[in-house]
Amino acid sequence: MADTKTIVITSDSHRRIDLMYKVLELHPSADYYIDLGDTQMNKEQVEKFKRKGWIMIEGNCDRYDVGLVKEEYIQINGVGIFMFHGDDYIWYGKYSRDLKDEMDAYREADYPIDLCLHGHTHIFADGYLWDARFINPGSLGRPRESYNKKDYSLGTYMIMKISPDKEITYERCFINIYDD
């Protein structure tokens, strides 16, 4: 029987690679590491994170020639996960019809989509649309949410767990982007 899998999910670090290393240091034993784009890493940095097992998506601020993909599909404990950054599919805060068409194409090819993970907006989101759950972990390096109504100093990321019976739970995690 499969075990519950732990997934670390980041997005929109915008050159704050130090924060990605800190997340890795805080959670060294996750089963999966996913970044949903806009790291703005160079090719050598991307290769280093991929060697550590990270699945990395290309965002609109990433270079096209560093070895990132625009979207990715994986299954974890039977949950079909479609990952993308969001710049191709989110306009003015709404998901585009192109995204629905892309999801339908995956499903017609027998790739079930239960969960969509994306970034781009820098704002945490969790909701349902088109028979799938959509989750955005927020931004690790440039948050657009204020948690104490005074500043935007807390970047966000997520620790998700997927059980063998396909139950999805997560913990939102916060990191002070100004700590040394």
C-alpha positions as semicolon CSV with decimal commas, in nm:
position;residue;x (nm);y (nm);z (nm)
1;M;0,000;0,000;0,000
2;A;0,122;0,349;-0,083
3;D;0,219;0,597;0,186
4;T;0,095;0,952;0,223
5;K;0,321;1,170;0,010
6;T;0,454;1,509;0,114
7;I;0,501;1,782;-0,147
8;V;0,672;2,117;-0,095
9;I;0,528;2,379;-0,334
10;T;0,677;2,721;-0,405
11;S;0,615;2,990;-0,664
12;D;0,725;3,339;-0,761
13;S;1,050;3,361;-0,568
14;H;1,184;3,624;-0,815
15;R;1,560;3,577;-0,767
16;R;1,524;3,496;-0,397
17;I;1,700;3,164;-0,438
18;D;1,817;3,196;-0,078
19;L;1,454;3,150;0,028
20;M;1,423;2,835;-0,183
21;Y;1,733;2,695;-0,011
22;K;1,583;2,788;0,327
23;V;1,259;2,602;0,239
24;L;1,466;2,301;0,133
25;E;1,660;2,319;0,460
26;L;1,335;2,337;0,661
27;H;1,180;2,042;0,476
28;P;1,463;1,806;0,372
29;S;1,258;1,486;0,361
30;A;0,965;1,573;0,134
31;D;0,878;1,323;-0,137
32;Y;0,836;1,593;-0,404
33;Y;0,949;1,953;-0,453
34;I;0,759;2,168;-0,702
35;D;0,825;2,526;-0,810
36;L;0,553;2,691;-1,018
37;G;0,767;2,950;-1,194
38;D;0,930;3,290;-1,183
39;T;1,243;3,186;-0,998
40;Q;1,449;3,387;-1,249
41;M;1,735;3,137;-1,210
42;N;2,011;3,085;-1,460
43;K;2,068;2,748;-1,626
44;E;2,324;2,627;-1,371
45;Q;2,094;2,711;-1,080
46;V;1,799;2,537;-1,246
47;E;2,011;2,226;-1,307
48;K;2,123;2,225;-0,944
49;F;1,764;2,232;-0,816
50;K;1,655;1,968;-1,066
51;R;1,936;1,742;-0,942
52;K;1,787;1,784;-0,594
53;G;1,460;1,648;-0,740
54;W;1,264;1,968;-0,801
55;I;0,994;1,981;-1,069
56;M;1,025;2,332;-1,210
57;I;0,780;2,526;-1,427
58;E;0,867;2,823;-1,648
59;G;0,705;3,154;-1,551
60;N;0,669;3,473;-1,749
61;C;0,980;3,622;-1,585
62;D;1,198;3,314;-1,643
63;R;1,441;3,283;-1,930
64;Y;1,321;3,046;-2,200
65;D;1,662;2,880;-2,242
66;V;1,733;2,748;-1,891
67;G;1,560;2,411;-1,915
68;L;1,217;2,482;-1,769
69;V;0,882;2,360;-1,905
70;K;0,563;2,565;-1,945
71;E;0,345;2,294;-1,792
72;E;0,380;1,950;-1,638
73;Y;0,153;1,662;-1,546
74;I;0,220;1,405;-1,274
75;Q;0,021;1,162;-1,063
76;I;0,078;1,124;-0,692
77;N;-0,117;0,851;-0,512
78;G;-0,364;0,845;-0,799
79;V;-0,427;1,222;-0,796
80;G;-0,372;1,376;-1,140
81;I;-0,187;1,707;-1,102
82;F;-0,159;1,965;-1,380
83;M;0,101;2,235;-1,310
84;F;0,152;2,565;-1,490
85;H;0,264;2,915;-1,398
86;G;-0,048;3,103;-1,499
87;D;0,060;3,374;-1,740
88;D;-0,083;3,179;-2,033
89;Y;-0,410;3,097;-1,860
90;I;-0,501;3,373;-1,614
91;W;-0,614;3,716;-1,731
92;Y;-0,737;3,984;-1,493
93;G;-0,784;3,731;-1,218
94;K;-0,993;3,487;-1,424
95;Y;-0,902;3,150;-1,572
96;S;-0,918;3,145;-1,951
97;R;-1,116;2,917;-2,178
98;D;-0,779;2,804;-2,321
99;L;-0,702;2,643;-1,985
100;K;-1,030;2,450;-1,994
101;D;-0,947;2,332;-2,347
102;E;-0,599;2,221;-2,234
103;M;-0,746;2,032;-1,938
104;D;-1,001;1,864;-2,165
105;A;-0,720;1,755;-2,401
106;Y;-0,531;1,592;-2,112
107;R;-0,847;1,419;-1,989
108;E;-0,931;1,291;-2,339
109;A;-0,582;1,139;-2,352
110;D;-0,659;0,951;-2,026
111;Y;-0,470;1,187;-1,796
112;P;-0,717;1,268;-1,519
113;I;-0,684;1,615;-1,370
114;D;-0,795;1,636;-1,009
115;L;-0,568;1,922;-0,901
116;C;-0,425;2,228;-1,078
117;L;-0,127;2,400;-0,919
118;H;-0,023;2,743;-1,040
119;G;0,140;3,070;-0,940
120;H;0,163;3,405;-1,123
121;T;-0,079;3,614;-0,915
122;H;0,140;3,612;-0,599
123;I;-0,180;3,557;-0,397
124;F;-0,287;3,237;-0,223
125;A;-0,598;3,074;-0,369
126;D;-0,787;2,749;-0,321
127;G;-1,107;2,672;-0,512
128;Y;-1,287;2,444;-0,754
129;L;-1,354;2,489;-1,124
130;W;-1,418;2,250;-1,415
131;D;-1,420;1,943;-1,188
132;A;-1,075;2,018;-1,046
133;R;-0,929;2,185;-0,741
134;F;-0,713;2,489;-0,816
135;I;-0,445;2,594;-0,565
136;N;-0,194;2,879;-0,577
137;P;0,061;2,880;-0,291
138;G;0,118;3,257;-0,315
139;S;0,463;3,409;-0,359
140;L;0,782;3,308;-0,183
141;G;0,979;3,620;-0,275
142;R;0,734;3,898;-0,365
143;P;0,413;3,855;-0,168
144;R;0,111;4,064;-0,257
145;E;-0,078;3,979;0,060
146;S;-0,032;4,158;0,391
147;Y;-0,079;3,935;0,695
148;N;-0,036;4,190;0,969
149;K;-0,185;4,489;0,780
150;K;0,149;4,673;0,807
151;D;0,384;4,522;0,554
152;Y;0,438;4,253;0,295
153;S;0,732;4,082;0,461
154;L;0,597;3,725;0,474
155;G;0,650;3,510;0,169
156;T;0,436;3,200;0,138
157;Y;0,478;2,841;0,031
158;M;0,288;2,521;0,093
159;I;0,337;2,174;0,237
160;M;0,080;1,945;0,076
161;K;0,001;1,587;0,168
162;I;-0,178;1,340;-0,058
163;S;-0,297;1,021;0,107
164;P;-0,336;0,682;-0,064
165;D;-0,714;0,740;-0,067
166;K;-0,657;1,069;-0,260
167;E;-0,724;1,303;0,033
168;I;-0,545;1,634;-0,023
169;T;-0,449;1,844;0,277
170;Y;-0,201;2,128;0,309
171;E;-0,039;2,371;0,544
172;R;0,034;2,727;0,436
173;C;0,381;2,822;0,549
174;F;0,522;3,169;0,595
175;I;0,879;3,288;0,571
176;N;1,015;3,631;0,659
177;I;1,169;3,756;0,336
178;Y;1,394;4,000;0,523
179;D;1,561;3,755;0,763
180;D;1,933;3,708;0,711
